[in-house]
Amino acid sequence: MQKPTAEALLAELRAIGHPEAVEKVRRFYKGPAADGEILGVGIGQIFPLAKRYTELPLNDIEQLLESPYYEVRMAAVSVMDFQARQKSLSAERRKALFELYLNRHDRINNWDLVDRAAPHVVGGYLIDQPRDVLYELARASDPWKRRTAIVSTYYFIRAGEVDDTFAIAAQLLTDEHELVLKAVGSWLREAGKKAPQKLLAFLDRHAATMPRVTLRYALEKLDKAQRDHYMQLSKSAR
């Protein structure tokens, strides 16, 4: 393969786009209408293509993020994720990826764009850094930034650190965006796998007032008696 470029990756995406796949792909897109153009490339096709462009320069990644096409931005964040997963990645490059993500969050504007890159690009960088930025993101007006705040903690969870997940989840329990609330519930569930007693303590404190969608996601891995107990707390408070 020749030197990877944004133009070359875009050309490959266009070549495999198919009109019949447009509506199927569109179901995944919940972001701004102005950035909702669809090429008709399935997610399963984007990931292996992006992996071949792992050495793409940062300027080219940002160029791809500028695209109005959802799949092109998905390819961009996938490249960022593949780069961030490299154990040999320099500290400088890891920081640059983190800063690119935050500086161009306006282009990371769909739930799965966040989920694709936030754990390793943001969480992976912050694992040994102050994490104040996540709490700032959790207060942002942009729902995708708020989703980044909770989703980024997945890297911490895998490392056995769950306190930030529970703290940010508590901050987001009054959120009004369904895709933020679903993420909060999902990440509570994942944190609970590592620290079941902390999850139960969180639920004891919040289950009665938690949004139902968040509660249902958080309870998924508990046994039936526990699920029934917390759902009853929620019903009783309504």
SVG drawing of the C-alpha trace seen along z (x, -y; Angstrom):
<svg xmlns="http://www.w3.org/2000/svg" viewBox="-46 -24 53 38">
<polyline fill="none" stroke="black" stroke-width="0.4" points="0.0,0.0 1.2,-3.5 1.5,-6.2 -2.0,-6.4 -3.9,-9.6 -7.4,-10.8 -8.1,-11.0 -7.2,-7.3 -9.4,-6.2 -12.3,-8.3 -12.0,-6.8 -12.1,-3.3 -15.2,-4.1 -16.9,-5.6 -16.1,-2.5 -17.8,-0.1 -20.8,-2.3 -24.0,-0.9 -27.4,-2.8 -29.3,0.2 -27.4,0.1 -28.2,-3.6 -31.4,-3.2 -29.9,-0.3 -26.9,-2.4 -29.1,-5.5 -30.7,-3.7 -27.5,-4.0 -27.3,-7.8 -28.9,-10.0 -26.7,-13.1 -27.4,-16.5 -29.2,-16.3 -26.6,-18.5 -24.0,-15.8 -26.3,-12.9 -25.3,-12.1 -24.9,-8.4 -22.6,-6.5 -24.2,-3.1 -21.1,-1.4 -21.7,1.1 -19.9,0.8 -18.4,4.2 -16.8,2.9 -15.4,-0.3 -13.4,1.3 -11.1,3.5 -10.6,0.7 -9.7,-1.8 -7.3,0.7 -5.3,0.6 -5.0,-3.1 -3.7,-3.0 -0.6,-5.1 -2.8,-8.0 -1.4,-11.4 -3.4,-13.5 -4.1,-16.2 -5.6,-13.6 -7.7,-12.2 -9.0,-15.7 -9.8,-16.1 -11.9,-13.0 -13.7,-14.3 -14.8,-17.3 -16.8,-15.1 -20.6,-15.3 -20.7,-11.6 -21.3,-9.5 -19.2,-6.6 -16.2,-8.8 -16.3,-10.2 -16.7,-6.6 -13.6,-5.7 -11.7,-8.6 -12.5,-7.7 -11.8,-4.1 -8.3,-5.1 -7.9,-7.1 -8.9,-4.1 -6.5,-1.7 -3.7,-4.2 -4.5,-4.6 -4.5,-0.8 -0.9,-0.6 1.3,0.3 4.3,-1.3 2.5,-4.7 4.5,-7.6 3.2,-9.7 3.3,-12.7 1.1,-11.0 -1.3,-9.7 -1.8,-13.2 -2.2,-14.5 -5.0,-12.0 -6.7,-12.9 -6.5,-16.6 -7.8,-16.1 -10.8,-14.2 -11.6,-17.0 -10.9,-19.8 -13.0,-18.3 -15.8,-16.9 -18.1,-18.9 -17.5,-16.3 -17.8,-13.3 -21.5,-13.8 -23.2,-10.5 -23.4,-7.9 -21.4,-5.3 -18.7,-7.7 -18.2,-8.4 -18.3,-4.7 -15.8,-3.8 -13.0,-6.1 -13.7,-7.5 -12.5,-4.4 -9.0,-4.2 -8.4,-7.7 -9.8,-9.6 -9.9,-7.0 -6.6,-5.5 -4.8,-8.8 -6.4,-9.8 -5.6,-6.6 -2.5,-8.2 -3.7,-11.8 -6.1,-14.1 -9.6,-13.4 -11.3,-16.8 -12.0,-17.1 -14.5,-14.2 -16.5,-16.0 -16.4,-19.2 -17.7,-17.1 -20.5,-15.7 -21.7,-19.3 -21.6,-20.2 -24.7,-21.3 -23.7,-18.8 -25.1,-15.3 -22.3,-13.6 -19.8,-15.3 -21.8,-14.1 -21.8,-10.6 -18.0,-10.8 -17.7,-11.6 -19.2,-8.3 -18.1,-6.1 -14.4,-7.1 -14.4,-5.5 -14.7,-2.0 -10.9,-2.1 -10.7,-2.7 -13.2,0.1 -11.1,2.6 -8.2,1.5 -10.3,2.1 -11.0,-1.6 -14.7,-2.3 -15.0,-5.4 -15.1,-7.8 -17.8,-5.8 -20.1,-5.9 -19.3,-9.6 -20.0,-10.7 -23.1,-8.4 -24.5,-10.2 -23.8,-13.5 -25.7,-12.4 -28.8,-10.8 -30.9,-13.9 -29.9,-14.0 -32.7,-14.5 -31.1,-12.7 -32.0,-9.0 -28.7,-8.0 -26.8,-9.6 -29.1,-7.8 -28.7,-4.5 -24.9,-4.9 -25.0,-5.7 -27.0,-2.5 -24.7,-0.4 -21.5,-1.7 -23.0,-1.2 -23.6,2.4 -20.0,2.8 -18.6,1.2 -20.8,3.5 -19.1,6.5 -15.8,5.3 -17.4,3.9 -20.8,5.5 -21.1,4.1 -20.5,0.5 -23.2,1.0 -25.6,2.2 -24.8,-0.8 -25.3,-3.1 -28.7,-1.5 -29.7,-1.7 -29.1,-5.4 -30.5,-6.2 -32.8,-3.5 -36.0,-5.1 -35.3,-8.3 -33.3,-7.0 -34.7,-7.2 -36.3,-3.9 -34.2,-3.3 -31.0,-3.8 -32.1,-1.5 -33.1,1.3 -29.7,1.2 -27.9,1.1 -29.8,4.1 -29.2,6.4 -26.5,8.6 -28.1,8.8 -30.1,11.8 -33.9,11.7 -34.6,11.1 -32.3,8.0 -33.8,6.8 -37.3,7.1 -36.3,5.3 -34.8,2.3 -37.6,2.1 -40.1,2.1 -38.3,-0.7 -38.6,-2.7 -42.3,-1.9 -43.0,-2.8 -41.5,-6.2 -43.8,-7.0"/>
</svg>
